[in-house]
């Protein structure tokens, strides 16, 4: 099997990943076709996670000013995280 091409961007990766999940959930594909889609999905999930990690790092680098005017980095927090 040939390696899947890198997606155009995060949104394209998520769209394709959604399509793959829907196809696999139907359950009407041959085994090899299902495995091929699953492999593509793993690559897309890995790509997407890397993009999210990079975005998280960018957010962490954003600064807010303290009352005294000094810059301070603010760690990224996922909604619901303590």
mmCIF file of the N, C-alpha and C atoms, coordinates in Angstrom:
data_MODEL
# 
_entry.id   MODEL 
# 
loop_
_atom_site.group_PDB 
_atom_site.id 
_atom_site.type_symbol 
_atom_site.label_atom_id 
_atom_site.label_alt_id 
_atom_site.label_comp_id 
_atom_site.label_asym_id 
_atom_site.label_entity_id 
_atom_site.label_seq_id 
_atom_site.pdbx_PDB_ins_code 
_atom_site.Cartn_x 
_atom_site.Cartn_y 
_atom_site.Cartn_z 
_atom_site.occupancy 
_atom_site.B_iso_or_equiv 
_atom_site.pdbx_formal_charge 
_atom_site.auth_seq_id 
_atom_site.auth_comp_id 
_atom_site.auth_asym_id 
_atom_site.auth_atom_id 
_atom_site.pdbx_PDB_model_num 
ATOM 1   N N  . UNK A 1 1  ? 0.840   -1.186 0.000  1.00 0.00 ? 1  UNK A N  1 
ATOM 2   C CA . UNK A 1 1  ? 0.000   0.000  0.000  1.00 0.00 ? 1  UNK A CA 1 
ATOM 3   C C  . UNK A 1 1  ? 0.876   1.237  0.000  1.00 0.00 ? 1  UNK A C  1 
ATOM 4   N N  . UNK A 1 2  ? 0.520   2.226  -0.783 1.00 0.00 ? 2  UNK A N  1 
ATOM 5   C CA . UNK A 1 2  ? 1.289   3.461  -0.832 1.00 0.00 ? 2  UNK A CA 1 
ATOM 6   C C  . UNK A 1 2  ? 0.980   4.316  0.399  1.00 0.00 ? 2  UNK A C  1 
ATOM 7   N N  . UNK A 1 3  ? 1.943   5.140  0.769  1.00 0.00 ? 3  UNK A N  1 
ATOM 8   C CA . UNK A 1 3  ? 1.755   6.022  1.915  1.00 0.00 ? 3  UNK A CA 1 
ATOM 9   C C  . UNK A 1 3  ? 0.724   7.082  1.582  1.00 0.00 ? 3  UNK A C  1 
ATOM 10  N N  . UNK A 1 4  ? -0.157  7.377  2.553  1.00 0.00 ? 4  UNK A N  1 
ATOM 11  C CA . UNK A 1 4  ? -1.140  8.439  2.308  1.00 0.00 ? 4  UNK A CA 1 
ATOM 12  C C  . UNK A 1 4  ? -0.442  9.793  2.191  1.00 0.00 ? 4  UNK A C  1 
ATOM 13  N N  . UNK A 1 5  ? -0.996  10.636 1.364  1.00 0.00 ? 5  UNK A N  1 
ATOM 14  C CA . UNK A 1 5  ? -0.450  11.978 1.205  1.00 0.00 ? 5  UNK A CA 1 
ATOM 15  C C  . UNK A 1 5  ? -0.798  12.812 2.433  1.00 0.00 ? 5  UNK A C  1 
ATOM 16  N N  . UNK A 1 6  ? 0.080   13.749 2.735  1.00 0.00 ? 6  UNK A N  1 
ATOM 17  C CA . UNK A 1 6  ? -0.184  14.650 3.855  1.00 0.00 ? 6  UNK A CA 1 
ATOM 18  C C  . UNK A 1 6  ? -1.382  15.530 3.499  1.00 0.00 ? 6  UNK A C  1 
ATOM 19  N N  . UNK A 1 7  ? -2.264  15.755 4.449  1.00 0.00 ? 7  UNK A N  1 
ATOM 20  C CA . UNK A 1 7  ? -3.417  16.609 4.180  1.00 0.00 ? 7  UNK A CA 1 
ATOM 21  C C  . UNK A 1 7  ? -3.013  18.052 3.939  1.00 0.00 ? 7  UNK A C  1 
ATOM 22  N N  . UNK A 1 8  ? -3.893  18.769 3.305  1.00 0.00 ? 8  UNK A N  1 
ATOM 23  C CA . UNK A 1 8  ? -3.665  20.194 2.996  1.00 0.00 ? 8  UNK A CA 1 
ATOM 24  C C  . UNK A 1 8  ? -3.535  21.017 4.271  1.00 0.00 ? 8  UNK A C  1 
ATOM 25  N N  . UNK A 1 9  ? -4.371  20.709 5.268  1.00 0.00 ? 9  UNK A N  1 
ATOM 26  C CA . UNK A 1 9  ? -4.360  21.432 6.532  1.00 0.00 ? 9  UNK A CA 1 
ATOM 27  C C  . UNK A 1 9  ? -5.136  20.634 7.577  1.00 0.00 ? 9  UNK A C  1 
ATOM 28  N N  . UNK A 1 10 ? -5.195  21.156 8.791  1.00 0.00 ? 10 UNK A N  1 
ATOM 29  C CA . UNK A 1 10 ? -5.868  20.475 9.890  1.00 0.00 ? 10 UNK A CA 1 
ATOM 30  C C  . UNK A 1 10 ? -7.338  20.198 9.573  1.00 0.00 ? 10 UNK A C  1 
ATOM 31  N N  . UNK A 1 11 ? -8.008  21.204 9.035  1.00 0.00 ? 11 UNK A N  1 
ATOM 32  C CA . UNK A 1 11 ? -9.433  21.056 8.744  1.00 0.00 ? 11 UNK A CA 1 
ATOM 33  C C  . UNK A 1 11 ? -9.677  19.976 7.698  1.00 0.00 ? 11 UNK A C  1 
ATOM 34  N N  . UNK A 1 12 ? -8.834  19.925 6.680  1.00 0.00 ? 12 UNK A N  1 
ATOM 35  C CA . UNK A 1 12 ? -8.959  18.890 5.651  1.00 0.00 ? 12 UNK A CA 1 
ATOM 36  C C  . UNK A 1 12 ? -8.711  17.513 6.248  1.00 0.00 ? 12 UNK A C  1 
ATOM 37  N N  . UNK A 1 13 ? -7.755  17.426 7.160  1.00 0.00 ? 13 UNK A N  1 
ATOM 38  C CA . UNK A 1 13 ? -7.468  16.153 7.818  1.00 0.00 ? 13 UNK A CA 1 
ATOM 39  C C  . UNK A 1 13 ? -8.673  15.693 8.639  1.00 0.00 ? 13 UNK A C  1 
ATOM 40  N N  . UNK A 1 14 ? -9.269  16.608 9.373  1.00 0.00 ? 14 UNK A N  1 
ATOM 41  C CA . UNK A 1 14 ? -10.432 16.243 10.193 1.00 0.00 ? 14 UNK A CA 1 
ATOM 42  C C  . UNK A 1 14 ? -11.626 15.844 9.332  1.00 0.00 ? 14 UNK A C  1 
ATOM 43  N N  . UNK A 1 15 ? -11.814 16.538 8.222  1.00 0.00 ? 15 UNK A N  1 
ATOM 44  C CA . UNK A 1 15 ? -12.910 16.199 7.318  1.00 0.00 ? 15 UNK A CA 1 
ATOM 45  C C  . UNK A 1 15 ? -12.717 14.791 6.760  1.00 0.00 ? 15 UNK A C  1 
ATOM 46  N N  . UNK A 1 16 ? -11.496 14.504 6.298  1.00 0.00 ? 16 UNK A N  1 
ATOM 47  C CA . UNK A 1 16 ? -11.213 13.184 5.738  1.00 0.00 ? 16 UNK A CA 1 
ATOM 48  C C  . UNK A 1 16 ? -11.323 12.113 6.818  1.00 0.00 ? 16 UNK A C  1 
ATOM 49  N N  . UNK A 1 17 ? -10.864 12.404 8.012  1.00 0.00 ? 17 UNK A N  1 
ATOM 50  C CA . UNK A 1 17 ? -10.957 11.451 9.115  1.00 0.00 ? 17 UNK A CA 1 
ATOM 51  C C  . UNK A 1 17 ? -12.417 11.132 9.435  1.00 0.00 ? 17 UNK A C  1 
ATOM 52  N N  . UNK A 1 18 ? -13.261 12.133 9.398  1.00 0.00 ? 18 UNK A N  1 
ATOM 53  C CA . UNK A 1 18 ? -14.696 11.921 9.618  1.00 0.00 ? 18 UNK A CA 1 
ATOM 54  C C  . UNK A 1 18 ? -15.282 11.018 8.538  1.00 0.00 ? 18 UNK A C  1 
ATOM 55  N N  . UNK A 1 19 ? -14.897 11.258 7.287  1.00 0.00 ? 19 UNK A N  1 
ATOM 56  C CA . UNK A 1 19 ? -15.363 10.413 6.183  1.00 0.00 ? 19 UNK A CA 1 
ATOM 57  C C  . UNK A 1 19 ? -14.923 8.962  6.378  1.00 0.00 ? 19 UNK A C  1 
ATOM 58  N N  . UNK A 1 20 ? -13.693 8.778  6.815  1.00 0.00 ? 20 UNK A N  1 
ATOM 59  C CA . UNK A 1 20 ? -13.166 7.430  7.034  1.00 0.00 ? 20 UNK A CA 1 
ATOM 60  C C  . UNK A 1 20 ? -13.947 6.725  8.133  1.00 0.00 ? 20 UNK A C  1 
ATOM 61  N N  . UNK A 1 21 ? -14.172 7.425  9.235  1.00 0.00 ? 21 UNK A N  1 
ATOM 62  C CA . UNK A 1 21 ? -14.924 6.834  10.350 1.00 0.00 ? 21 UNK A CA 1 
ATOM 63  C C  . UNK A 1 21 ? -16.316 6.431  9.887  1.00 0.00 ? 21 UNK A C  1 
ATOM 64  N N  . UNK A 1 22 ? -16.986 7.290  9.137  1.00 0.00 ? 22 UNK A N  1 
ATOM 65  C CA . UNK A 1 22 ? -18.332 6.970  8.648  1.00 0.00 ? 22 UNK A CA 1 
ATOM 66  C C  . UNK A 1 22 ? -18.307 5.745  7.743  1.00 0.00 ? 22 UNK A C  1 
ATOM 67  N N  . UNK A 1 23 ? -17.310 5.652  6.869  1.00 0.00 ? 23 UNK A N  1 
ATOM 68  C CA . UNK A 1 23 ? -17.198 4.488  5.978  1.00 0.00 ? 23 UNK A CA 1 
ATOM 69  C C  . UNK A 1 23 ? -16.954 3.213  6.770  1.00 0.00 ? 23 UNK A C  1 
ATOM 70  N N  . UNK A 1 24 ? -16.068 3.289  7.751  1.00 0.00 ? 24 UNK A N  1 
ATOM 71  C CA . UNK A 1 24 ? -15.765 2.108  8.554  1.00 0.00 ? 24 UNK A CA 1 
ATOM 72  C C  . UNK A 1 24 ? -16.951 1.685  9.418  1.00 0.00 ? 24 UNK A C  1 
ATOM 73  N N  . UNK A 1 25 ? -17.704 2.656  9.912  1.00 0.00 ? 25 UNK A N  1 
ATOM 74  C CA . UNK A 1 25 ? -18.855 2.348  10.754 1.00 0.00 ? 25 UNK A CA 1 
ATOM 75  C C  . UNK A 1 25 ? -19.961 1.629  9.988  1.00 0.00 ? 25 UNK A C  1 
ATOM 76  N N  . UNK A 1 26 ? -20.051 1.880  8.684  1.00 0.00 ? 26 UNK A N  1 
ATOM 77  C CA . UNK A 1 26 ? -21.057 1.190  7.873  1.00 0.00 ? 26 UNK A CA 1 
ATOM 78  C C  . UNK A 1 26 ? -20.816 -0.310 7.873  1.00 0.00 ? 26 UNK A C  1 
ATOM 79  N N  . UNK A 1 27 ? -19.541 -0.700 7.873  1.00 0.00 ? 27 UNK A N  1 
ATOM 80  C CA . UNK A 1 27 ? -19.202 -2.116 7.950  1.00 0.00 ? 27 UNK A CA 1 
ATOM 81  C C  . UNK A 1 27 ? -19.399 -2.896 6.676  1.00 0.00 ? 27 UNK A C  1 
ATOM 82  N N  . UNK A 1 28 ? -19.541 -2.231 5.541  1.00 0.00 ? 28 UNK A N  1 
ATOM 83  C CA . UNK A 1 28 ? -19.808 -2.946 4.296  1.00 0.00 ? 28 UNK A CA 1 
ATOM 84  C C  . UNK A 1 28 ? -18.596 -3.030 3.367  1.00 0.00 ? 28 UNK A C  1 
ATOM 85  N N  . UNK A 1 29 ? -17.408 -2.695 3.889  1.00 0.00 ? 29 UNK A N  1 
ATOM 86  C CA . UNK A 1 29 ? -16.194 -2.734 3.077  1.00 0.00 ? 29 UNK A CA 1 
ATOM 87  C C  . UNK A 1 29 ? -15.498 -4.082 3.224  1.00 0.00 ? 29 UNK A C  1 
ATOM 88  N N  . UNK A 1 30 ? -14.747 -4.440 2.207  1.00 0.00 ? 30 UNK A N  1 
ATOM 89  C CA . UNK A 1 30 ? -13.923 -5.641 2.284  1.00 0.00 ? 30 UNK A CA 1 
ATOM 90  C C  . UNK A 1 30 ? -12.817 -5.414 3.310  1.00 0.00 ? 30 UNK A C  1 
ATOM 91  N N  . UNK A 1 31 ? -12.243 -6.499 3.803  1.00 0.00 ? 31 UNK A N  1 
ATOM 92  C CA . UNK A 1 31 ? -11.222 -6.410 4.836  1.00 0.00 ? 31 UNK A CA 1 
ATOM 93  C C  . UNK A 1 31 ? -10.055 -5.526 4.413  1.00 0.00 ? 31 UNK A C  1 
ATOM 94  N N  . UNK A 1 32 ? -9.503  -5.742 3.235  1.00 0.00 ? 32 UNK A N  1 
ATOM 95  C CA . UNK A 1 32 ? -8.359  -4.955 2.783  1.00 0.00 ? 32 UNK A CA 1 
ATOM 96  C C  . UNK A 1 32 ? -8.706  -3.472 2.637  1.00 0.00 ? 32 UNK A C  1 
ATOM 97  N N  . UNK A 1 33 ? -9.892  -3.169 2.155  1.00 0.00 ? 33 UNK A N  1 
ATOM 98  C CA . UNK A 1 33 ? -10.323 -1.779 2.025  1.00 0.00 ? 33 UNK A CA 1 
ATOM 99  C C  . UNK A 1 33 ? -10.457 -1.144 3.409  1.00 0.00 ? 33 UNK A C  1 
ATOM 100 N N  . UNK A 1 34 ? -11.009 -1.901 4.356  1.00 0.00 ? 34 UNK A N  1 
ATOM 101 C CA . UNK A 1 34 ? -11.144 -1.400 5.720  1.00 0.00 ? 34 UNK A CA 1 
ATOM 102 C C  . UNK A 1 34 ? -9.785  -1.144 6.344  1.00 0.00 ? 34 UNK A C  1 
ATOM 103 N N  . UNK A 1 35 ? -8.854  -2.060 6.142  1.00 0.00 ? 35 UNK A N  1 
ATOM 104 C CA . UNK A 1 35 ? -7.510  -1.883 6.683  1.00 0.00 ? 35 UNK A CA 1 
ATOM 105 C C  . UNK A 1 35 ? -6.807  -0.682 6.066  1.00 0.00 ? 35 UNK A C  1 
ATOM 106 N N  . UNK A 1 36 ? -6.997  -0.491 4.777  1.00 0.00 ? 36 UNK A N  1 
ATOM 107 C CA . UNK A 1 36 ? -6.406  0.666  4.109  1.00 0.00 ? 36 UNK A CA 1 
ATOM 108 C C  . UNK A 1 36 ? -6.946  1.974  4.661  1.00 0.00 ? 36 UNK A C  1 
ATOM 109 N N  . UNK A 1 37 ? -8.265  2.019  4.865  1.00 0.00 ? 37 UNK A N  1 
ATOM 110 C CA . UNK A 1 37 ? -8.865  3.232  5.437  1.00 0.00 ? 37 UNK A CA 1 
ATOM 111 C C  . UNK A 1 37 ? -8.413  3.440  6.874  1.00 0.00 ? 37 UNK A C  1 
ATOM 112 N N  . UNK A 1 38 ? -8.327  2.344  7.617  1.00 0.00 ? 38 UNK A N  1 
ATOM 113 C CA . UNK A 1 38 ? -7.873  2.440  9.000  1.00 0.00 ? 38 UNK A CA 1 
ATOM 114 C C  . UNK A 1 38 ? -6.453  2.994  9.050  1.00 0.00 ? 38 UNK A C  1 
ATOM 115 N N  . UNK A 1 39 ? -5.580  2.508  8.186  1.00 0.00 ? 39 UNK A N  1 
ATOM 116 C CA . UNK A 1 39 ? -4.203  2.987  8.137  1.00 0.00 ? 39 UNK A CA 1 
ATOM 117 C C  . UNK A 1 39 ? -4.166  4.478  7.797  1.00 0.00 ? 39 UNK A C  1 
ATOM 118 N N  . UNK A 1 40 ? -4.962  4.881  6.817  1.00 0.00 ? 40 UNK A N  1 
ATOM 119 C CA . UNK A 1 40 ? -5.031  6.298  6.465  1.00 0.00 ? 40 UNK A CA 1 
ATOM 120 C C  . UNK A 1 40 ? -5.513  7.114  7.654  1.00 0.00 ? 40 UNK A C  1 
ATOM 121 N N  . UNK A 1 41 ? -6.504  6.583  8.359  1.00 0.00 ? 41 UNK A N  1 
ATOM 122 C CA . UNK A 1 41 ? -7.038  7.272  9.532  1.00 0.00 ? 41 UNK A CA 1 
ATOM 123 C C  . UNK A 1 41 ? -6.006  7.446  10.627 1.00 0.00 ? 41 UNK A C  1 
ATOM 124 N N  . UNK A 1 42 ? -5.172  6.427  10.836 1.00 0.00 ? 42 UNK A N  1 
ATOM 125 C CA . UNK A 1 42 ? -4.115  6.533  11.842 1.00 0.00 ? 42 UNK A CA 1 
ATOM 126 C C  . UNK A 1 42 ? -3.137  7.637  11.460 1.00 0.00 ? 42 UNK A C  1 
ATOM 127 N N  . UNK A 1 43 ? -2.776  7.695  10.190 1.00 0.00 ? 43 UNK A N  1 
ATOM 128 C CA . UNK A 1 43 ? -1.869  8.757  9.728  1.00 0.00 ? 43 UNK A CA 1 
ATOM 129 C C  . UNK A 1 43 ? -2.506  10.138 9.926  1.00 0.00 ? 43 UNK A C  1 
ATOM 130 N N  . UNK A 1 44 ? -3.781  10.252 9.594  1.00 0.00 ? 44 UNK A N  1 
ATOM 131 C CA . UNK A 1 44 ? -4.469  11.535 9.753  1.00 0.00 ? 44 UNK A CA 1 
ATOM 132 C C  . UNK A 1 44 ? -4.589  11.932 11.224 1.00 0.00 ? 44 UNK A C  1 
ATOM 133 N N  . UNK A 1 45 ? -4.866  10.952 12.076 1.00 0.00 ? 45 UNK A N  1 
ATOM 134 C CA . UNK A 1 45 ? -4.979  11.238 13.510 1.00 0.00 ? 45 UNK A CA 1 
ATOM 135 C C  . UNK A 1 45 ? -3.634  11.700 14.072 1.00 0.00 ? 45 UNK A C  1 
ATOM 136 N N  . UNK A 1 46 ? -2.557  11.064 13.630 1.00 0.00 ? 46 UNK A N  1 
ATOM 137 C CA . UNK A 1 46 ? -1.219  11.454 14.078 1.00 0.00 ? 46 UNK A CA 1 
ATOM 138 C C  . UNK A 1 46 ? -0.885  12.868 13.609 1.00 0.00 ? 46 UNK A C  1 
ATOM 139 N N  . UNK A 1 47 ? -1.177  13.152 12.345 1.00 0.00 ? 47 UNK A N  1 
ATOM 140 C CA . UNK A 1 47 ? -0.968  14.487 11.784 1.00 0.00 ? 47 UNK A CA 1 
ATOM 141 C C  . UNK A 1 47 ? -1.775  15.521 12.572 1.00 0.00 ? 47 UNK A C  1 
ATOM 142 N N  . UNK A 1 48 ? -3.047  15.215 12.818 1.00 0.00 ? 48 UNK A N  1 
ATOM 143 C CA . UNK A 1 48 ? -3.928  16.152 13.511 1.00 0.00 ? 48 UNK A CA 1 
ATOM 144 C C  . UNK A 1 48 ? -3.452  16.409 14.937 1.00 0.00 ? 48 UNK A C  1 
ATOM 145 N N  . UNK A 1 49 ? -3.017  15.360 15.629 1.00 0.00 ? 49 UNK A N  1 
ATOM 146 C CA . UNK A 1 49 ? -2.525  15.534 16.990 1.00 0.00 ? 49 UNK A CA 1 
ATOM 147 C C  . UNK A 1 49 ? -1.273  16.405 17.013 1.00 0.00 ? 49 UNK A C  1 
ATOM 148 N N  . UNK A 1 50 ? -0.404  16.218 16.035 1.00 0.00 ? 50 UNK A N  1 
ATOM 149 C CA . UNK A 1 50 ? 0.802   17.054 15.944 1.00 0.00 ? 50 UNK A CA 1 
ATOM 150 C C  . UNK A 1 50 ? 0.425   18.514 15.723 1.00 0.00 ? 50 UNK A C  1 
ATOM 151 N N  . UNK A 1 51 ? -0.573  18.753 14.872 1.00 0.00 ? 51 UNK A N  1 
ATOM 152 C CA . UNK A 1 51 ? -1.028  20.133 14.639 1.00 0.00 ? 51 UNK A CA 1 
ATOM 153 C C  . UNK A 1 51 ? -1.622  20.732 15.915 1.00 0.00 ? 51 UNK A C  1 
ATOM 154 N N  . UNK A 1 52 ? -2.402  19.940 16.656 1.00 0.00 ? 52 UNK A N  1 
ATOM 155 C CA . UNK A 1 52 ? -2.984  20.429 17.905 1.00 0.00 ? 52 UNK A CA 1 
ATOM 156 C C  . UNK A 1 52 ? -1.897  20.710 18.942 1.00 0.00 ? 52 UNK A C  1 
ATOM 157 N N  . UNK A 1 53 ? -0.895  19.843 19.005 1.00 0.00 ? 53 UNK A N  1 
ATOM 158 C CA . UNK A 1 53 ? 0.216   20.068 19.934 1.00 0.00 ? 53 UNK A CA 1 
ATOM 159 C C  . UNK A 1 53 ? 0.949   21.363 19.601 1.00 0.00 ? 53 UNK A C  1 
ATOM 160 N N  . UNK A 1 54 ? 1.175   21.595 18.303 1.00 0.00 ? 54 UNK A N  1 
ATOM 161 C CA . UNK A 1 54 ? 1.850   22.825 17.881 1.00 0.00 ? 54 UNK A CA 1 
ATOM 162 C C  . UNK A 1 54 ? 1.006   24.049 18.221 1.00 0.00 ? 54 UNK A C  1 
ATOM 163 N N  . UNK A 1 55 ? -0.306  23.939 18.027 1.00 0.00 ? 55 UNK A N  1 
ATOM 164 C CA . UNK A 1 55 ? -1.195  25.059 18.363 1.00 0.00 ? 55 UNK A CA 1 
ATOM 165 C C  . UNK A 1 55 ? -1.173  25.327 19.867 1.00 0.00 ? 55 UNK A C  1 
ATOM 166 N N  . UNK A 1 56 ? -1.142  24.270 20.652 1.00 0.00 ? 56 UNK A N  1 
ATOM 167 C CA . UNK A 1 56 ? -1.087  24.421 22.103 1.00 0.00 ? 56 UNK A CA 1 
ATOM 168 C C  . UNK A 1 56 ? 0.191   25.153 22.513 1.00 0.00 ? 56 UNK A C  1 
ATOM 169 N N  . UNK A 1 57 ? 1.299   24.795 21.901 1.00 0.00 ? 57 UNK A N  1 
ATOM 170 C CA . UNK A 1 57 ? 2.561   25.468 22.214 1.00 0.00 ? 57 UNK A CA 1 
ATOM 171 C C  . UNK A 1 57 ? 2.504   26.947 21.831 1.00 0.00 ? 57 UNK A C  1 
ATOM 172 N N  . UNK A 1 58 ? 1.871   27.249 20.699 1.00 0.00 ? 58 UNK A N  1 
ATOM 173 C CA . UNK A 1 58 ? 1.743   28.653 20.284 1.00 0.00 ? 58 UNK A CA 1 
ATOM 174 C C  . UNK A 1 58 ? 0.910   29.434 21.290 1.00 0.00 ? 58 UNK A C  1 
ATOM 175 N N  . UNK A 1 59 ? -0.173  28.813 21.763 1.00 0.00 ? 59 UNK A N  1 
ATOM 176 C CA . UNK A 1 59 ? -1.028  29.484 22.744 1.00 0.00 ? 59 UNK A CA 1 
ATOM 177 C C  . UNK A 1 59 ? -0.250  29.728 24.034 1.00 0.00 ? 59 UNK A C  1 
ATOM 178 N N  . UNK A 1 60 ? 0.555   28.741 24.444 1.00 0.00 ? 60 UNK A N  1 
ATOM 179 C CA . UNK A 1 60 ? 1.347   28.905 25.662 1.00 0.00 ? 60 UNK A CA 1 
ATOM 180 C C  . UNK A 1 60 ? 2.342   30.051 25.546 1.00 0.00 ? 60 UNK A C  1 
ATOM 181 N N  . UNK A 1 61 ? 2.783   30.347 24.330 1.00 0.00 ? 61 UNK A N  1 
ATOM 182 C CA . UNK A 1 61 ? 3.749   31.430 24.132 1.00 0.00 ? 61 UNK A CA 1 
ATOM 183 C C  . UNK A 1 61 ? 3.094   32.802 24.156 1.00 0.00 ? 61 UNK A C  1 
ATOM 184 N N  . UNK A 1 62 ? 1.789   32.821 23.997 1.00 0.00 ? 62 UNK A N  1 
ATOM 185 C CA . UNK A 1 62 ? 1.103   34.121 24.083 1.00 0.00 ? 62 UNK A CA 1 
ATOM 186 C C  . UNK A 1 62 ? 1.287   34.668 25.487 1.00 0.00 ? 62 UNK A C  1 
ATOM 187 N N  . UNK A 1 63 ? 1.397   35.937 25.574 1.00 0.00 ? 63 UNK A N  1 
ATOM 188 C CA . UNK A 1 63 ? 1.672   36.538 26.879 1.00 0.00 ? 63 UNK A CA 1 
ATOM 189 C C  . UNK A 1 63 ? 0.548   37.446 27.315 1.00 0.00 ? 63 UNK A C  1 
ATOM 190 N N  . UNK A 1 64 ? 0.468   37.546 28.606 1.00 0.00 ? 64 UNK A N  1 
ATOM 191 C CA . UNK A 1 64 ? -0.427  38.553 29.183 1.00 0.00 ? 64 UNK A CA 1 
ATOM 192 C C  . UNK A 1 64 ? 0.440   39.459 30.030 1.00 0.00 ? 64 UNK A C  1 
ATOM 193 N N  . UNK A 1 65 ? 0.055   40.686 30.170 1.00 0.00 ? 65 UNK A N  1 
ATOM 194 C CA . UNK A 1 65 ? 0.840   41.642 30.950 1.00 0.00 ? 65 UNK A CA 1 
ATOM 195 C C  . UNK A 1 65 ? 0.383   41.625 32.400 1.00 0.00 ? 65 UNK A C  1 
ATOM 196 N N  . UNK A 1 66 ? 1.371   41.556 33.281 1.00 0.00 ? 66 UNK A N  1 
ATOM 197 C CA . UNK A 1 66 ? 1.087   41.676 34.706 1.00 0.00 ? 66 UNK A CA 1 
ATOM 198 C C  . UNK A 1 66 ? 0.766   43.134 35.004 1.00 0.00 ? 66 UNK A C  1 
ATOM 199 N N  . UNK A 1 67 ? 0.330   43.381 36.176 1.00 0.00 ? 67 UNK A N  1 
ATOM 200 C CA . UNK A 1 67 ? 0.002   44.748 36.574 1.00 0.00 ? 67 UNK A CA 1 
ATOM 201 C C  . UNK A 1 67 ? 1.216   45.675 36.468 1.00 0.00 ? 67 UNK A C  1 
ATOM 202 N N  . UNK A 1 68 ? 2.420   45.129 36.686 1.00 0.00 ? 68 UNK A N  1 
ATOM 203 C CA . UNK A 1 68 ? 3.618   45.965 36.621 1.00 0.00 ? 68 UNK A CA 1 
ATOM 204 C C  . UNK A 1 68 ? 4.151   46.093 35.194 1.00 0.00 ? 68 UNK A C  1 
ATOM 205 N N  . UNK A 1 69 ? 3.461   45.523 34.203 1.00 0.00 ? 69 UNK A N  1 
ATOM 206 C CA . UNK A 1 69 ? 3.852   45.677 32.812 1.00 0.00 ? 69 UNK A CA 1 
ATOM 207 C C  . UNK A 1 69 ? 4.814   44.630 32.286 1.00 0.00 ? 69 UNK A C  1 
ATOM 208 N N  . UNK A 1 70 ? 5.249   43.702 33.157 1.00 0.00 ? 70 UNK A N  1 
ATOM 209 C CA . UNK A 1 70 ? 6.145   42.644 32.707 1.00 0.00 ? 70 UNK A CA 1 
ATOM 210 C C  . UNK A 1 70 ? 5.344   41.553 32.001 1.00 0.00 ? 70 UNK A C  1 
ATOM 211 N N  . UNK A 1 71 ? 5.971   40.963 31.001 1.00 0.00 ? 71 UNK A N  1 
ATOM 212 C CA . UNK A 1 71 ? 5.319   39.890 30.258 1.00 0.00 ? 71 UNK A CA 1 
ATOM 213 C C  . UNK A 1 71 ? 5.376   38.591 31.054 1.00 0.00 ? 71 UNK A C  1 
ATOM 214 N N  . UNK A 1 72 ? 4.334   37.799 30.928 1.00 0.00 ? 72 UNK A N  1 
ATOM 215 C CA . UNK A 1 72 ? 4.262   36.515 31.612 1.00 0.00 ? 72 UNK A CA 1 
ATOM 216 C C  . UNK A 1 72 ? 3.622   35.513 30.657 1.00 0.00 ? 72 UNK A C  1 
ATOM 217 N N  . UNK A 1 73 ? 4.223   34.337 30.528 1.00 0.00 ? 73 UNK A N  1 
ATOM 218 C CA . UNK A 1 73 ? 3.589   33.312 29.688 1.00 0.00 ? 73 UNK A CA 1 
ATOM 219 C C  . UNK A 1 73 ? 2.451   32.689 30.468 1.00 0.00 ? 73 UNK A C  1 
ATOM 220 N N  . UNK A 1 74 ? 1.440   32.288 29.745 1.00 0.00 ? 74 UNK A N  1 
ATOM 221 C CA . UNK A 1 74 ? 0.262   31.693 30.348 1.00 0.00 ? 74 UNK A CA 1 
ATOM 222 C C  . UNK A 1 74 ? 0.112   30.290 29.787 1.00 0.00 ? 74 UNK A C  1 
ATOM 223 N N  . UNK A 1 75 ? 0.181   29.244 30.631 1.00 0.00 ? 75 UNK A N  1 
ATOM 224 C CA . UNK A 1 75 ? 0.055   27.890 30.098 1.00 0.00 ? 75 UNK A CA 1 
ATOM 225 C C  . UNK A 1 75 ? -1.342  27.641 29.532 1.00 0.00 ? 75 UNK A C  1 
ATOM 226 N N  . UNK A 1 76 ? -1.386  26.843 28.501 1.00 0.00 ? 76 UNK A N  1 
ATOM 227 C CA . UNK A 1 76 ? -2.634  26.479 27.853 1.00 0.00 ? 76 UNK A CA 1 
ATOM 228 C C  . UNK A 1 76 ? -3.377  25.504 28.745 1.00 0.00 ? 76 UNK A C  1 
ATOM 229 N N  . UNK A 1 77 ? -4.650  25.703 28.929 1.00 0.00 ? 77 UNK A N  1 
ATOM 230 C CA . UNK A 1 77 ? -5.475  24.800 29.725 1.00 0.00 ? 77 UNK A CA 1 
ATOM 231 C C  . UNK A 1 77 ? -6.615  24.289 28.860 1.00 0.00 ? 77 UNK A C  1 
ATOM 232 N N  . UNK A 1 78 ? -6.810  22.994 28.877 1.00 0.00 ? 78 UNK A N  1 
ATOM 233 C CA . UNK A 1 78 ? -7.922  22.391 28.157 1.00 0.00 ? 78 UNK A CA 1 
ATOM 234 C C  . UNK A 1 78 ? -9.157  22.563 29.017 1.00 0.00 ? 78 UNK A C  1 
ATOM 235 N N  . UNK A 1 79 ? -10.284 22.881 28.378 1.00 0.00 ? 79 UNK A N  1 
ATOM 236 C CA . UNK A 1 79 ? -11.542 23.076 29.097 1.00 0.00 ? 79 UNK A CA 1 
ATOM 237 C C  . UNK A 1 79 ? -11.815 21.871 29.979 1.00 0.00 ? 79 UNK A C  1 
ATOM 238 N N  . UNK A 1 80 ? -12.094 22.113 31.248 1.00 0.00 ? 80 UNK A N  1 
ATOM 239 C CA . UNK A 1 80 ? -12.395 21.034 32.179 1.00 0.00 ? 80 UNK A CA 1 
ATOM 240 C C  . UNK A 1 80 ? -11.176 20.513 32.909 1.00 0.00 ? 80 UNK A C  1 
ATOM 241 N N  . UNK A 1 81 ? -9.981  20.967 32.556 1.00 0.00 ? 81 UNK A N  1 
ATOM 242 C CA . UNK A 1 81 ? -8.761  20.543 33.236 1.00 0.00 ? 81 UNK A CA 1 
ATOM 243 C C  . UNK A 1 81 ? -8.548  21.394 34.461 1.00 0.00 ? 81 UNK A C  1 
ATOM 244 N N  . UNK A 1 82 ? -8.058  20.790 35.503 1.00 0.00 ? 82 UNK A N  1 
ATOM 245 C CA . UNK A 1 82 ? -7.731  21.544 36.728 1.00 0.00 ? 82 UNK A CA 1 
ATOM 246 C C  . UNK A 1 82 ? -6.330  22.021 36.656 1.00 0.00 ? 82 UNK A C  1 
# 
